[in-house]
Amino acid sequence: MLKTVNRVLLGLLGLGLFALGGGVLLGGLDLPRRWDFGMPGWWPFRGPDDVVLGTEGRTRWREEGWWWPTVIAVLAVLLVLLLWWLLAQRRRRLGGVLVDSGDGAAARLDGGTLEDVIEEEAQALDGVSGAHARLTGRSSAPAARVRLLLEPHADPAWTLGRLSRETLTHARDSAGLDRLPSKVRLKEVRHRARRVG
């Protein structure tokens, strides 16, 4: 769904910029006069001496009471939509992984199931109190992001080695992948100091 929305938005934005740029270029090169065709009456760029926004356009509604609240509201809505779109890009997760079944047909392994398996196996490691896994990328070339919450006694290098050699290797092999690039973030559990009485 997100990929479709991105393509539609980028297509509309590109089409709008192409039309605007083409119209400005037509006026800037004075092509309507040279090629003897007319531009619409509402189009502001008719010749090389026209400006993008003239004095009348800049000051037309300045004295109106509704002008500035409307401008600020439109810009605020635009900012919220852009922030939503940006955050939606970061939340992208992989729905499934294509697995070669060996008979020429590809099967799809549920991404959430593979994430759950990685989390369970990572939590079983000594010194790990919590794990979170997320698959990103394409279904034919997934990547893993793993966050581990370590107990104070845990050895980060040992835990990272076991995670790489065992957990992530099992996930890669079970999905029949050639490679599974991974980013691992380690964080230590914070314990409150105990009072000794």
C-alpha positions in Angstrom: 0.0 0.0 0.0 2.8 2.4 1.0 4.6 1.7 -2.3 1.5 2.5 -4.3 0.9 5.8 -2.4 4.5 6.8 -2.9 4.3 6.2 -6.6 1.1 8.1 -7.0 2.3 11.0 -5.0 5.6 11.2 -6.8 3.9 10.8 -10.2 1.5 13.7 -9.4 4.3 15.9 -8.0 6.4 15.2 -11.1 3.5 15.9 -13.5 2.8 19.2 -11.7 6.4 20.3 -11.7 6.8 19.3 -15.4 3.7 21.3 -16.4 4.7 24.3 -14.3 8.3 24.2 -15.6 7.2 23.7 -19.2 4.8 26.7 -19.0 7.5 28.9 -17.5 9.9 27.8 -20.2 7.4 28.5 -22.9 6.9 32.0 -21.6 10.6 32.6 -20.9 11.7 31.6 -24.4 8.8 33.7 -25.8 7.6 30.7 -27.8 3.9 31.7 -27.9 4.8 34.8 -30.0 7.4 33.0 -32.1 5.2 30.0 -32.9 2.0 32.0 -33.0 -0.1 30.3 -30.4 -2.0 31.7 -27.4 -1.7 30.9 -23.7 -4.7 30.6 -21.4 -5.9 34.0 -20.0 -5.2 32.9 -16.4 -1.6 31.9 -17.1 0.8 34.5 -15.6 3.9 33.7 -17.8 3.3 35.0 -21.3 6.6 36.5 -22.2 10.3 36.8 -21.1 9.5 40.0 -19.1 6.8 38.4 -16.9 7.7 37.7 -13.2 6.6 34.6 -11.2 4.7 36.7 -8.7 4.1 40.3 -9.4 3.3 43.2 -7.0 -0.4 42.8 -7.4 -0.3 39.0 -6.7 1.9 39.6 -3.6 -0.3 42.3 -2.1 -3.8 41.4 -3.3 -5.2 39.8 -0.1 -2.8 41.2 2.4 -5.4 43.5 4.0 -8.1 40.8 4.2 -8.6 39.3 7.7 -8.9 35.7 6.5 -5.7 35.7 4.4 -3.0 35.1 7.0 -5.0 32.5 9.1 -5.7 30.6 5.8 -2.1 30.7 4.7 -0.9 29.5 8.1 -3.6 26.7 8.3 -2.7 25.4 4.8 1.0 25.4 5.6 0.4 23.6 8.9 -1.7 20.9 7.2 0.9 20.5 4.5 3.6 20.1 7.2 1.6 17.5 9.1 1.0 15.5 5.9 4.7 15.6 5.0 5.7 14.5 8.5 3.1 11.7 8.4 4.5 10.6 5.0 8.1 10.7 6.4 7.2 8.6 9.4 5.3 6.2 7.3 8.6 5.5 5.4 10.4 4.6 8.6 7.7 2.2 9.7 7.9 0.1 6.6 8.2 -3.6 7.5 8.4 -6.6 5.3 5.2 -8.6 4.9 6.7 -11.7 3.5 9.9 -13.4 2.3 10.1 -15.3 -1.0 11.5 -18.8 -0.4 12.8 -21.0 -3.1 10.9 -24.3 -2.6 13.2 -26.2 -4.9 10.6 -27.2 -7.5 10.8 -24.0 -9.5 8.0 -22.3 -7.7 8.5 -19.6 -5.1 6.7 -19.8 -1.8 6.1 -16.8 0.6 7.1 -17.1 4.2 5.3 -14.7 6.5 7.6 -11.9 7.7 6.0 -11.7 11.1 6.6 -15.4 11.7 10.2 -15.1 10.9 10.5 -12.0 13.1 8.9 -14.0 16.0 11.3 -16.9 15.6 14.3 -14.5 15.6 13.0 -12.8 18.8 12.4 -16.1 20.6 15.8 -17.5 19.7 17.5 -14.3 20.7 15.7 -14.1 24.0 16.9 -17.7 24.8 20.5 -16.5 24.7 22.2 -16.1 28.1 22.1 -12.5 29.4 19.4 -11.3 27.0 16.3 -10.1 28.8 14.4 -8.9 25.8 14.6 -8.9 22.0 12.8 -7.2 19.1 13.3 -8.1 15.4 12.0 -6.4 12.3 12.5 -7.4 8.7 12.9 -4.7 6.1 13.9 -4.4 2.5 12.5 -6.4 -0.4 10.8 -9.8 -0.2 13.6 -11.3 -2.4 16.4 -9.6 -0.5 15.3 -9.0 3.2 17.4 -7.4 5.9 17.0 -7.8 9.7 17.1 -5.2 12.4 17.5 -6.6 15.9 17.4 -4.9 19.2 18.6 -6.7 22.3 18.1 -5.7 25.9 21.1 -7.1 27.9 21.3 -8.0 31.6 24.2 -6.3 33.4 26.2 -9.5 33.6 25.9 -10.2 29.8 29.0 -10.0 27.6 28.1 -8.0 24.5 30.7 -9.5 22.3 29.8 -13.1 23.2 26.0 -12.3 22.8 26.6 -10.7 19.4 28.7 -13.6 18.3 26.0 -16.2 19.3 23.3 -14.1 17.7 25.2 -13.9 14.4 26.4 -17.5 14.4 23.2 -19.2 15.6 20.0 -17.1 15.6 20.5 -15.1 12.4 22.2 -18.1 10.6 19.2 -20.3 11.5 16.8 -17.6 10.2 18.7 -17.3 6.9 19.0 -21.0 6.4 15.3 -21.7 7.2 14.2 -19.1 4.7 16.6 -20.4 2.1 18.4 -17.1 1.7 21.9 -16.6 0.4 22.4 -13.7 2.8 20.6 -11.9 5.5 22.2 -8.5 6.2 21.6 -7.5 9.8 21.9 -4.5 12.1 22.0 -5.2 15.8 21.5 -2.7 18.5 22.5 -3.6 22.1 21.1 -1.9 25.1 21.7 -2.6 28.8 18.9 -3.0 31.3 19.0 -0.3 33.9 18.5 -1.5 37.5 17.7 0.7 40.4 20.3 0.8 43.1 19.4 -1.3 46.2 19.5 0.2 49.6 21.5 -1.7 52.1 20.2 -1.3 55.7 
